[in-house]
Amino acid sequence: MKIIVVGGGAAGMMAAIGAAESGCAVTLIERNEKLGKKIYITGKGRCNLTNDCPADDLMKNVVRNPKFLYSSFGAWDNSDTIRLMNEEGCETKTERGGRVFPVSDHASDVIRALKRRMDRLGVNVRLDCEMTALDISGGLVQGVVVKGGEIIKADHVIIACGGASYPTTGSDGRAYEILKKIGIKINVPRPALVPIICSDDWIPSVQGLSLKNVKLTLLDGKRKLYDELGEMLFTDKGISGPLALSAGSYYEPACRIVIDCKPGLSAEKLDERILRDFKEYSNRDFSNSLSDLLPKSLIPVVIGLSGIAPDKKVHQITGEERGRLGSLIKGLEVHPSGTAGFGEAIITRGGVDVKEIDPSTMCARSVRGLSFAGEIIDVDALTGGFNLQIAWSTGYLAGTRAAWT
Ligand SMILES: Cc1cc2nc3c(=O)[nH]c(=O)nc-3n(C[C@H](O)[C@H](O)[C@H](O)COP(=O)(O)OP(=O)(O)OC[C@H]3O[C@@H](n4cnc5c(N)ncnc54)[C@H](O)[C@@H]3O)c2cc1C
């Protein structure tokens, strides 16, 4: 049986391995001049290749359509990923939060391990080879048309072309158009795990400020879309860092963001704390009284938003004003105006509607001889190695099940 895998990223390479292990003749086509261009930049070049959590917890970290991944994670889980890497000479280590990396800290070792396995299994790799259309006749896939017009024939085609984020790595969303033409439903692709742009004019003044142990809540009206503790960073135009990136996956137009700068203190405890500082600095101007409580660059912002005159003597500040200050520190609002876009998005939400795919085989429901793997599908997860695990798991399931069709 002849199988073509389109896309030489994480999902495509794993699909090729799965199909070749199942006895198929596999050709992997990749439009770039090399395989795994995106893998090279994952985990800041170190590649957080999976997460060492209990396998049952993998789904808990998937933001959209987790149940769709039940069979994929069952077929290939995080321990399988680690085992394959180790068998192919890429030793792994586990860091904070279960994040798994190559011991070498080099993403290139992950790619090398995959190439080694593909070589051993006889996968035929064609680089600089871009699919421009699918060759379909009578509802059955016959092969793929590639740039230049050549038709490569196959019994089954696995689409693993990635999403639309970081388009310079090769996954620029053009594959969605090819799929739309054959009637596959594509849910609007949107950036996810992405910095959030904010319209507040004070944001540039705190650029570079990193807040640890804060709580970020993303609200749509009163509904909490995201609510977590952690670390975030102010940029020149908005917010980034782990908390903000994750919140970016839940972003909706007209949502609000509230930052609790002191989540460890109740409102009462914070008021006691402010009162203590105010007693100590009672003869100072208000503007000089918050240095024990807040990072330096945030003080002018909080003072400005509090409505309390900066030169007011601390002992003149009223209980009501102090209450306002406390509420501000526990509920600093920033106003999102959008996300940073695909150029800065770690992943894409949206893509091939999961209803188009049989989750136990990854095969298309409407076209025979076609299946999908990886980020092109409308599934996405939080940071921590979960997105690559989705690529490995869906890739392996698609590869092994394609051999049965
Ligand atoms: C900066 C950054 C850091 C990240 N870090 C992590 C991390 O540490 N851990 C983690 O789990 N996830 C991380 N991710 C997410 C992770 O990289 C992706 O979820 C994963 O690579 C998706 O794999 P994929 O194979 O589905 O898609 P891709 O890796 O995008 O591969 C798709 C491939 O298909 C090729 N292609 C596209 N169209 C065609 C066509 N028409 N013909 C031929 N080839 C085509 C592309 O060139 C590309 O090589 C990161 C992402 C980014 C951008």
Ligand as a Chemical Component Dictionary entry (heavy atoms), coordinates in Angstrom:
data_LIG
# 
_chem_comp.id                   LIG 
_chem_comp.type                 NON-POLYMER 
_chem_comp.pdbx_formal_charge   0 
_chem_comp.three_letter_code    LIG 
# 
loop_
_chem_comp_atom.comp_id 
_chem_comp_atom.atom_id 
_chem_comp_atom.alt_atom_id 
_chem_comp_atom.type_symbol 
_chem_comp_atom.charge 
_chem_comp_atom.model_Cartn_x 
_chem_comp_atom.model_Cartn_y 
_chem_comp_atom.model_Cartn_z 
_chem_comp_atom.pdbx_ordinal 
LIG C1  C1  C 0 7.932 29.478 18.671 1  
LIG C2  C2  C 0 7.189 28.193 18.935 2  
LIG C3  C3  C 0 7.559 27.424 20.032 3  
LIG C4  C4  C 0 6.869 26.252 20.314 4  
LIG N1  N1  N 0 7.289 25.491 21.361 5  
LIG C5  C5  C 0 6.626 24.338 21.650 6  
LIG C6  C6  C 0 7.099 23.483 22.686 7  
LIG O1  O1  O 0 8.162 23.716 23.282 8  
LIG N2  N2  N 0 6.355 22.372 22.964 9  
LIG C7  C7  C 0 5.210 22.051 22.282 10 
LIG O2  O2  O 0 4.574 21.057 22.596 11 
LIG N3  N3  N 0 4.794 22.808 21.247 12 
LIG C8  C8  C 0 5.477 23.926 20.909 13 
LIG N4  N4  N 0 5.066 24.683 19.840 14 
LIG C9  C9  C 0 3.920 24.198 19.024 15 
LIG C10 C10 C 0 4.374 23.053 18.112 16 
LIG O3  O3  O 0 5.566 23.424 17.472 17 
LIG C11 C11 C 0 3.314 22.709 17.077 18 
LIG O4  O4  O 0 2.099 22.450 17.730 19 
LIG C12 C12 C 0 3.721 21.491 16.247 20 
LIG O5  O5  O 0 4.967 21.725 15.633 21 
LIG C13 C13 C 0 2.684 21.172 15.174 22 
LIG O6  O6  O 0 3.195 20.145 14.374 23 
LIG P1  P1  P 0 2.590 19.855 12.918 24 
LIG O7  O7  O 0 3.442 18.794 12.351 25 
LIG O8  O8  O 0 1.148 19.646 13.009 26 
LIG O9  O9  O 0 2.800 21.207 12.119 27 
LIG P2  P2  P 0 4.172 21.907 11.638 28 
LIG O10 O10 O 0 5.257 21.661 12.610 29 
LIG O11 O11 O 0 3.810 23.311 11.359 30 
LIG O12 O12 O 0 4.550 21.145 10.298 31 
LIG C14 C14 C 0 3.790 21.279 9.115  32 
LIG C15 C15 C 0 4.730 21.084 7.948  33 
LIG O13 O13 O 0 3.967 20.992 6.752  34 
LIG C16 C16 C 0 4.671 21.666 5.723  35 
LIG N5  N5  N 0 3.674 22.049 4.710  36 
LIG C17 C17 C 0 2.654 22.923 4.853  37 
LIG N6  N6  N 0 1.950 22.990 3.709  38 
LIG C18 C18 C 0 2.541 22.143 2.841  39 
LIG C19 C19 C 0 2.258 21.761 1.491  40 
LIG N7  N7  N 0 1.230 22.305 0.820  41 
LIG N8  N8  N 0 3.064 20.864 0.884  42 
LIG C20 C20 C 0 4.128 20.324 1.554  43 
LIG N9  N9  N 0 4.430 20.633 2.829  44 
LIG C21 C21 C 0 3.632 21.527 3.461  45 
LIG C22 C22 C 0 5.277 22.857 6.423  46 
LIG O14 O14 O 0 6.366 23.378 5.699  47 
LIG C23 C23 C 0 5.689 22.253 7.762  48 
LIG O15 O15 O 0 7.001 21.765 7.736  49 
LIG C24 C24 C 0 5.775 25.839 19.500 50 
LIG C25 C25 C 0 5.441 26.610 18.390 51 
LIG C26 C26 C 0 6.128 27.756 18.098 52 
LIG C27 C27 C 0 5.746 28.556 16.886 53 
# 
loop_
_chem_comp_bond.comp_id 
_chem_comp_bond.atom_id_1 
_chem_comp_bond.atom_id_2 
_chem_comp_bond.value_order 
_chem_comp_bond.pdbx_ordinal 
LIG C1  C2  SING 1  
LIG C2  C3  SING 2  
LIG C2  C26 DOUB 3  
LIG C3  C4  DOUB 4  
LIG C4  N1  SING 5  
LIG C4  C24 SING 6  
LIG N1  C5  DOUB 7  
LIG C5  C6  SING 8  
LIG C5  C8  SING 9  
LIG C6  O1  DOUB 10 
LIG C6  N2  SING 11 
LIG N2  C7  SING 12 
LIG C7  O2  DOUB 13 
LIG C7  N3  SING 14 
LIG N3  C8  DOUB 15 
LIG C8  N4  SING 16 
LIG N4  C9  SING 17 
LIG N4  C24 SING 18 
LIG C9  C10 SING 19 
LIG C10 O3  SING 20 
LIG C10 C11 SING 21 
LIG C11 O4  SING 22 
LIG C11 C12 SING 23 
LIG C12 O5  SING 24 
LIG C12 C13 SING 25 
LIG C13 O6  SING 26 
LIG O6  P1  SING 27 
LIG P1  O7  DOUB 28 
LIG P1  O8  SING 29 
LIG P1  O9  SING 30 
LIG O9  P2  SING 31 
LIG P2  O10 DOUB 32 
LIG P2  O11 SING 33 
LIG P2  O12 SING 34 
LIG O12 C14 SING 35 
LIG C14 C15 SING 36 
LIG C15 O13 SING 37 
LIG C15 C23 SING 38 
LIG O13 C16 SING 39 
LIG C16 N5  SING 40 
LIG C16 C22 SING 41 
LIG N5  C17 SING 42 
LIG N5  C21 SING 43 
LIG C17 N6  DOUB 44 
LIG N6  C18 SING 45 
LIG C18 C19 SING 46 
LIG C18 C21 DOUB 47 
LIG C19 N7  SING 48 
LIG C19 N8  DOUB 49 
LIG N8  C20 SING 50 
LIG C20 N9  DOUB 51 
LIG N9  C21 SING 52 
LIG C22 O14 SING 53 
LIG C22 C23 SING 54 
LIG C23 O15 SING 55 
LIG C24 C25 DOUB 56 
LIG C25 C26 SING 57 
LIG C26 C27 SING 58 
# 
